[in-house]
């Protein structure tokens, strides 16, 4: 393992071509990960009947899969990018601990230091899956702090290992490995070695990681830690600034789900303005958000280790989150997937779907509890303000175009649009019946009684919304 590469002084996010080059640089990185290792078990099967004993589905098991979870999933993501990793954690003296040790040790590019505590249960999460859906999750865990002598040994090992890596990652799932003052001792060791520290503390409790170079938090964790709202972009920035000031963090990276990431960095010069950046995830469709946070942590750490500016690392982290959210289960991101999403027009192509695909996507959105909006025709979508208003009325916005309309790709490039599909004939009514939107956006140039599909939408309790358009733009 080699030391850290020099960091570029240019904080600006590069264009796509340069981002592709940045992705290729990630494999140069080295990292030390310290945190809570878990075993993720997946039980896959099919459900064809309900139990006669209770109103629950009967899962006919077909296969089982075990993967490293928790901090182990951060390690998985780092090695998938080609980063050399030293991993320090604690497992129990049980079968799950033995299985986890084998899984970690079997990964290429990992130097494992998995300490064993007698009588301790290894944290195990078992997910029961059918037809791509999670039926149940069963957890076995011990959240008590690890034994003090084991904690001392863990700190000694990590303090030695940090000198051979470029960045230290603390992945705290509140399962006892980083309890008490262990985190503070590790950060002090990294400081003494001149290494950067990236922290992902699940559930908040950020004060224990004071002085870290980068703290990563969800909007909910940020709100819990600061007592400030963090739902909107402006609120997230204000709360992140408060958190950074309170605990001396170099930067705060806020995970805002599919909306993207918000980065608040220290000023370039003392007394200057804090630097704020917003990074979109560029996700065409959220299939499963599980594991996206770990992907962001890994990519941010890999980027800093490889000498990339933090804003570039954060931008790549946002792309990684979008890739993971588009998959089923807890997944990792690889270099070829990064390079694919950086191809011009990739996101637009993912949004262009057939009617059958649009039906499937709409059904998935409904199961997730999201409101679906529909606009029919590119002419209406082109009116100033229509897309923004329509997107505010729903969680997912579909634009339906006539089969002869050539604007599909241009509309798919727009951030407000989640899906573009086509209809045949003179009316979109058949497509409206298939998609069953909750909101049908009305053409403001037409009278309410002339809205195609209006009566159909109201059959299932949907509503018709009329955008407010400046008078001088109508009929232009």
N, C-alpha and C positions, 0 to 999 in steps of 0.2 A: 504494500500500500504506500502511496506517495502523499506528500504534503499538499496543502491547498494551493490552487493556481491563483495568479493575480486577478483581482476583480476589476472589470471595466469601469471607467468613471462616467460613462454615458448611461444615464438612468432611463432613457427613452425606450419604449417597447419597439423592437425592430419590425420591419415589414415581414410578410409571410416567408419569403425566401430566407431571410436571416433567422426566423424562428425555426425553420427546418434545420439550419446549421446548428442552432442552439440545442435542438433535440439530439443531434448526433454527438454533441459534446457531453451529454449527461453521463455517458458510459465511462468518462474519465474520472468520475467521482469516487470518493471513499467515504464511508459513514460508520459511526458507532451508534447503535440503537440500544437504549436501555429502557425497559418498561415491562408491562404486564403481558406475558405470553399466555395465549389461550388456545384451546383446541376447538375448531369449528367442525362439527359433524353435520352432514346433510343426508337425510333419509328420503330417497325418491321412490315414488310409487304411483298407483292409480286408485281413484275412488270410484266405486261402482254401486255402492249401497250404503245405507245407514245402519248403524248397529242396532240390533233388537234390544240391547241392554240399556241404551241411553240414546238420546237424539244427537249422536255424533257420527261423523263419517268414518268408515272403515278404510284404512290405508293398506292396500296390498303392496308390500314392499318389493321393489324390483332391484334397487342397488343402493349402496351407501358410499359416501365420499368423506374423507377427513382432510382438513387443511389447517395450516397455522393461522390463528386469529389474533385479534388484539395487536400488540406490538409486533407479533409474528407476521401479521398481514402487511405492516409497514415494511418489514424485511422482504417479504415476497415482492412487493411493488418495487423496491430498490433493486433487487437482483434481476427483476424482469427488464429493468432499464440498463443492465450491465454494470451496476455499481457494486464495488467490493464492500462487503458489510461485516463488521464484528457485532455480535449480538449477545448482550448480557441480560439474563433474566433468571427467574426462579420457577421451578415446577415442583409438584408433589411426588412422593414416592409411590405413585399408583400407576395403573395401566395407561391412563390418559397422559400422564407425564412422560412415560416411556414412548408412547406413540408420537407425542409432540416432539420429543427429542430426536426421534428418527426422521420425522418430516423436516425439521429445521436443518439437521445435519446432512440430509440428502439434497439440499439445494446447492447448486454451484455458486461459488463466490461468497460463501458464508463461513465465517469463523465463529462457531457457537461456544458460548460460555453459559450453559444452562445449569445453574446450581440447584441442588435437590434439598428440600426441607422435609424431613421425616414427619409423617402424620398429617401433612397438608394436602388438601384436595386440589388438584389441577383444575383451573377454571375451564369448564367445557360447556359449549352451547350447541344443542342439538336441534336442528330445524327439520321439520317434516314437510315435504313438498309434494304437490300433485298438480299436474297441468300448469306448471309454471307459477303456482300460487303457494304461499307459505300457510300451512294449516295450523301449525303450533310450533312454539319454541320452548324447549325445556333447558334450564340452566342448572349446572352444578358449580358452585363457586365458594371460595373462601376469601372474604374481603379484609380479614384482619391483617395488620402489618406483619411482614416477614420477621423472623427471629432477629434480634439486634445483632448477634454475632454474624449471622448470614448477611445482614445489611452492611456490616463493616467490610466483609469479604467482597461483596458486590462492588462497593465503592473503590476498594483497592484495585480490583481487576479492571474496572472501567477507567480508573485514573491512569493505569498503565496503557490501556488500549487506545485512549484518546490521542496520544501522541502520534500514533501510526495512521490516524484518519484525519480527514479535513473538516468534519462537522459532527457534532454530537446531537442525536435526536432523543428526546425524552418523551415516551409515549405512555401517558398515565391514564389507565382505565379504572383507577381507584380500586384495584384488587390487591393492594398491599406492598408492592415492590418499591414504589417511590413514596412511601409514607414518611411521616416525621420530617427530619431534616436531611434525608437522603438526597433529595433533589438539589437542595442548596449546596451540599458537598460536591455533587457532580458538576454543577455549574461552576463552582470555584475551581475544580480540577481542569475543566475545559478552558477557563480564563487563564490559568497558569500556563497551559500549553499553547495558548494563542489560537484556540479553535472556536468556531462559531457554535451557538446552541439554538436548536429549533425545538419548540415544545408544543405538544398537543395534549392539553389536560382536559379529559372528558369531564363534563359536569362543572366546569369552572374551577374554583379554588386557585386562582391565578397568582395570588400573593406568594405562594411557596416557590414560584419560579422567577422571582425578581431578578432582573439583570439579564435575562435571556435576550438573544439577538432577535428572535422572531417567535412570537406567540400566535398560535392558530386557534381560533374559536368560532363556534357557530353563533348565529344571532342570538339564540336562546341563552347560550352560555355567557355571552357578552353582557346581555341584560341582567342575568343573575349575579354576575360578578360586580357590575358597576351600579346596579339599582337604577339604570337608565333604560328607556325604551331603545330598541335596536331593530325595529321591523323595517323601516324605510331606509333608503340609501343615506339620507341626511342624518337620520338617527344613528345608524351604524357608524358613520364617520365620527360623530360627536362622542359616542360611547367608546369607540376605539381610542380616540385621543385621550379621554379620561383614564382609560386603562393603562395606556402607555406611560402617561405622566405619573400615575399612582405607583407603578412598580418598576420604572426605569427600563422598560423594554425598548429594544432598538426599533422594532416595527410590530404592528398588529395586522394579521391577515384574517378577515372576517369571512366565514363560509355562509353564503346566503342562499343555499339550495340551488335550484336550477336557475335562479336569477344571476348567479355568478359570484365573484369574490370582490371584496373591497380591501385595498391595501393602504394602510396609513404608516408612513415612514418618518423617521426623525428628519429634522431640517438638514439641508446640506451644509449650512453654516450655523454656528451658535446664534440664537435669536431670530433665525429665519422662520419661514413658514413650513409646517409639516407638509410632506408630499402625499397627495391622495390620488389613488388610481382605482378604477373600476374595471374588472375583467369579466366579460361574458363567458358562460360555459359552452356556448354554441352547441347545445344539445337539441337534436331534432325531436326526440321523444323520450320522456323519462319512463323507463321500464322498471328499474329497481335502484333506489338511491343508496342501498347498502354498500359500504366500502368506499364511497366517493371521498370521504374525509381522509382516509388513510392514503389514498392515491395523491391527494393534494400535499399532504405532509411529506410523502416520499419524493415527489417531484420538486418541491421547494427545497428540500434538503439536498437532493442530487444537484440541482442548479447552483446552489450556493457552494457546494463542494467542488463543482467543476469551474467555479470562478465567474458564473453568469451574474449580471446585475439582478437585484432582488425583484424588480418589476418584471423582468423577463421570466424569472423562475415562477413568479406568481401567475403570469399569463399562461405559461405551460401547465401550471397546476390547475387553472380553470379549464383548460382543454381536457386535461386528464379526468377531471370530475365529470365533464360532459360525456366522455367516452364510457366511463364506468357506469354512469346512470342509464346509459342506453343498453346495458347488458342485464341478464338475469343472474342473480346471486352476487356474492362478493368476488369481484374480478380484479385483475391487475391490468396495467396498460403497458404495451410494448412499443418499441421504437417504430415499427412499421405502421401501427395504428395511429400514432402521432402524425407521421408523414402523410398518411391517407387523409386525415381531417384537415391538413394544411394545404391540400390540393385546391386550387380555385374552383368555386362552385360546389364543393362537397356538401355543405349544409343545405344548399338549395336543392340538390338532387335528392337528399334524404327526405325533403318535405314534399316532393312531387310523387303522388301515389295514385293508384287506380281506385275505382269506386269500391272494389272489394277490400282493398287495403285500408281505405278511409273508414269503412264500416268497422273493421277490426280495431283500428286505432281508436275510434270513437267509443267503442264498447269498453276498451281498456280504460279510457279516461273516465267513463261513467263509473266503473267499478272503483276507481280511485276517489270518487266523489267530486270530480271537477265539472264545472259548468262549461258547456260547449256553445260557442257562438258561430254563426254562419253568415257570410256575405256572398251573394251571388252576382258575379260579373266584375270584370276589371275596371269598368268605367266608374262604378260606385267606389271601388277601392282607391281610385285615383283622386277622388274629391278630397280637398284639404281637411285633415283632422278626422276623417272617417275611421281609419284604421286604429288610431289611438283611442278614440271613444269606444269603438267596438271591443278592443282588447280589454278595456277597463270594465266592461259589462260581463266578462266571462273569464274562465281560466285557460281555455284553449280556443283559438280562433281559426276557423277553416274558411278558405276562399274557394268558391266553386266557380269554374269558368266554363263557358261553352267550348265544345271540342274544337271549334275553329279559332278560338282566341289564342293569340300568340304571346300573351304576357305572363305565362305561367312561371318561367324561370325568374323573371324580374321581380314578381311578387314574392316568390319563395325566398329571395334574398333578404327580404325585409324582416326585421326583428319582431314586429308585431304579429306576423303571420306564422302559425304553427303547422299548417298543412294546406296544400293546394291540390285539388282534384277537379275532375271535369264532369259535365253532364251533357247528354245528347238531347236533340229536339229543341223546341222553342222554350221550354219551361224547366226549371230545376226541381219541380214538385216531387218527381220520383226520387231524386237524390235526397231531398229533404226528408222524405219518409224513411229512407235507409239510414240516414245519419241521426235523425231525431234530435236536432239541436235544442238547447234550452233557450237560446236567444237567436231570433232571426232579425238581422239588421236590415231595415227598410230603406229603400232608395228615397232620399228626401225630396226628389223631384216628382214623385208619384203620390197620389192620394192613398190613405191607409187602406181603403177598401179594395185597392187594385194590387195589393202585395201578393205576388205569386207564392203560394204555400202558406199564407198567413193562417187560414182556417185549420190547415193540417197541423201546424205547430201547436196551436191552442188545444188540439185534441189531447195531447199528453201534458198539458200544463205549461207549455212554453210561452214565451212572450215575444212581442214585436217591439223593437226599439228603433227610434227615429233619430239619426244624428243631427246635431245642430251645425249648419253650414252657413258661412257668410253669404249674404244675399247676392253679392256681386260675383260669386263663383258659380251659382246655379245657372244651368243652361248655357254656360260658356263654351 
